[in-house]
Each structure stands twice: as C-alpha cells, then as structure tokens.
C-alpha cells in the first residue's frame, strides 16, 4: 500500500479515503475500488469524474508489478 500511496495524487488519495480502504492486500484494494466504481461512478454510458479517478488508481495498481 505504501508504494501505491507514493504514486497517487492528493485527489486520488481522497477518493481512497472516501471508499474507506482498510486492507493492505492489493488484490482486495483493487476489488474494493472496482466495486465502488461500478456501484457509484457510472452514468448511462460514461464514468463520472470520480470514476475516472478510480480508473487511474486501478491503472497505477496494475503498474506496480
């Protein structure tokens, strides 16, 4: 989680706090963000601004490997 936090912007960190991520397991964090994105960040065919931020976080998680 520490490595991820180093790569995140303040805006991205704020979204993580809003989602209330409590795990340090990257797979669980990724799942929580994806679930939040699907439940709260989709309009008819687009992502909200918060959804785009979630997508950016997921991309950063994917680049950690």
Buried (B, 14 or more C-beta within 10 A) or exposed (E): EEEBEEEBEEEBEEBBEEBEBEEEEBEEBBEBBBEBBEEEBEEEEEBEEBBEBBBBBBEBBEEEE
